[in-house]
Amino acid sequence: MKKIIKYWTTEELLFLKTNYKSMLQKELAKVLGRSKKSVGHKLMRLGWVVGDEEHLRRSSEVLRDLNSTNIGSNNPNWKGGVTKEPGRYARRFKKKFPEKYRAHCLIHYHVKKGNIKRKPCVVCGDVNSFAHHEDYTKPLEVVWLCRKHHREKHGGKH
């Protein structure tokens, strides 16, 4: 399949130069009939990248436009922001619950390899099910539960 190259016209570049500071990349892309990624790459190549303060201002405008109450610190699962240590929580879980971690890894491996087939929820029959371990010392003995029933099994936590 041959890739079609769409070159930037002088009119498009002029429009981009006059509006890149006042419009979001998504809006520019819509007006120009291009993808957001294409507009972003062109802005970067031309060195017309928006500064950090402007980026933050635009981000806050977008968040305000979403008009959602569950964003940021208003979200009940808020943990104080993005961590600078990727995988921190996974490593902590692995260290705190090694048996549980091992059971999760084993079941994931065997499902991925096809040795164990994912089954529907034993309560309601929903095909989107999760493996629930009654006993972590027996990692391959699981009960398949949908999200709702899995949470109920854990007493609302999980």
C-alpha positions as CSV (number, residue, x, y, z in Angstrom):
1,M,0.0,0.0,0.0
2,K,1.5,3.3,-1.1
3,K,1.5,6.2,1.4
4,I,0.0,9.4,0.1
5,I,2.0,12.5,1.0
6,K,0.0,15.7,1.4
7,Y,2.3,18.7,1.2
8,W,1.7,21.8,3.2
9,T,0.5,24.8,1.1
10,T,1.6,28.4,1.8
11,E,-2.0,29.2,2.8
12,E,-2.0,26.4,5.4
13,L,1.4,27.5,6.8
14,L,0.2,31.1,7.0
15,F,-3.0,30.0,8.8
16,L,-0.9,27.9,11.1
17,K,1.5,30.7,11.9
18,T,-1.2,33.2,12.7
19,N,-3.4,30.9,14.8
20,Y,-1.1,28.4,16.5
21,K,-0.9,30.5,19.7
22,S,-4.7,31.1,20.0
23,M,-6.1,27.7,18.9
24,L,-5.6,24.2,20.2
25,Q,-4.0,21.7,17.9
26,K,-7.2,19.8,17.7
27,E,-9.0,22.9,16.4
28,L,-6.2,23.7,13.9
29,A,-6.3,20.1,12.6
30,K,-10.1,20.3,12.1
31,V,-9.9,23.6,10.2
32,L,-7.0,22.4,8.0
33,G,-8.4,19.0,7.4
34,R,-5.4,17.2,8.9
35,S,-4.7,15.0,11.8
36,K,-3.8,16.5,15.2
37,K,-0.5,14.5,15.0
38,S,0.3,16.0,11.6
39,V,-0.3,19.6,12.9
40,G,1.8,18.9,16.1
41,H,4.7,17.5,14.0
42,K,4.6,20.5,11.7
43,L,4.6,23.0,14.6
44,M,7.6,21.2,16.1
45,R,9.5,21.1,12.9
46,L,9.0,24.8,12.4
47,G,9.9,25.6,16.0
48,W,6.5,27.1,16.7
49,V,6.1,25.1,19.9
50,V,3.9,26.7,22.6
51,G,5.7,27.4,25.9
52,D,5.0,25.6,29.2
53,E,2.8,28.4,30.7
54,E,0.7,28.5,27.5
55,H,0.4,24.7,27.5
56,L,-0.8,24.7,31.1
57,R,-3.3,27.4,30.4
58,R,-4.7,25.5,27.5
59,S,-4.8,22.3,29.5
60,S,-6.8,24.0,32.2
61,E,-9.2,25.4,29.6
62,V,-9.7,21.9,28.2
63,L,-10.4,20.5,31.7
64,R,-12.8,23.3,32.4
65,D,-14.6,22.5,29.1
66,L,-15.0,18.9,30.1
67,N,-17.1,20.2,33.1
68,S,-16.4,17.1,35.1
69,T,-16.3,17.0,38.9
70,N,-14.1,13.9,39.0
71,I,-11.0,15.4,37.7
72,G,-7.8,15.9,39.7
73,S,-8.1,16.3,43.4
74,N,-11.9,16.0,43.2
75,N,-11.5,12.4,42.1
76,P,-12.0,10.0,45.0
77,N,-9.0,7.9,43.9
78,W,-6.7,11.0,43.8
79,K,-3.2,10.1,45.2
80,G,-1.7,13.6,45.0
81,G,-0.6,13.7,41.3
82,V,1.5,11.8,38.9
83,T,4.5,10.1,40.5
84,K,8.0,10.7,39.2
85,E,8.7,7.0,39.8
86,P,6.9,4.9,37.1
87,G,5.9,1.5,38.4
88,R,6.2,2.6,42.1
89,Y,2.8,1.2,43.1
90,A,3.4,-2.1,41.3
91,R,6.8,-2.5,43.0
92,R,5.3,-1.8,46.4
93,F,2.4,-4.3,45.7
94,K,5.0,-6.9,44.7
95,K,7.1,-6.3,47.8
96,K,4.1,-6.2,50.2
97,F,2.1,-9.2,48.8
98,P,4.6,-11.5,47.0
99,E,2.3,-14.5,47.1
100,K,-0.6,-12.5,45.6
101,Y,1.7,-11.0,43.0
102,R,3.0,-14.5,42.0
103,A,-0.6,-15.8,41.7
104,H,-1.6,-12.9,39.5
105,C,1.4,-13.3,37.2
106,L,0.9,-17.1,36.9
107,I,-2.8,-16.9,35.9
108,H,-2.0,-14.1,33.5
109,Y,0.8,-16.2,31.9
110,H,-1.4,-19.3,31.5
111,V,-4.3,-17.4,30.1
112,K,-2.1,-15.6,27.6
113,K,-0.5,-18.9,26.5
114,G,-3.9,-20.6,26.2
115,N,-3.3,-23.2,28.9
116,I,-6.3,-21.8,30.8
117,K,-9.4,-20.5,29.1
118,R,-11.2,-17.4,30.5
119,K,-14.7,-18.4,31.4
120,P,-17.9,-16.3,31.9
121,C,-18.8,-15.0,35.3
122,V,-20.1,-17.9,37.5
123,V,-22.8,-15.7,39.0
124,C,-24.3,-13.8,36.0
125,G,-22.6,-15.3,32.9
126,D,-21.0,-12.0,31.8
127,V,-18.1,-12.9,29.3
128,N,-16.0,-10.0,30.6
129,S,-14.7,-11.8,33.7
130,F,-11.7,-11.7,36.0
131,A,-9.8,-14.5,37.8
132,H,-10.6,-14.5,41.5
133,H,-8.3,-16.5,43.8
134,E,-9.9,-18.0,46.9
135,D,-6.5,-19.2,48.0
136,Y,-3.2,-17.6,46.8
137,T,-1.2,-20.8,47.6
138,K,-3.1,-22.5,44.8
139,P,-2.6,-19.9,42.0
140,L,-4.2,-21.8,39.2
141,E,-7.4,-22.5,41.1
142,V,-9.6,-19.5,40.2
143,V,-13.2,-18.6,40.1
144,W,-14.2,-16.4,37.1
145,L,-16.2,-13.3,38.2
146,C,-17.4,-10.2,36.4
147,R,-16.2,-6.8,37.7
148,K,-19.4,-6.3,39.8
149,H,-19.3,-9.7,41.5
150,H,-15.6,-9.6,41.9
151,R,-15.9,-6.3,43.8
152,E,-18.7,-7.8,45.9
153,K,-16.6,-10.8,46.7
154,H,-13.9,-8.4,48.0
155,G,-16.4,-6.5,50.1
156,G,-16.5,-3.4,47.8
157,K,-12.7,-3.1,47.7
158,H,-10.4,-3.9,44.8
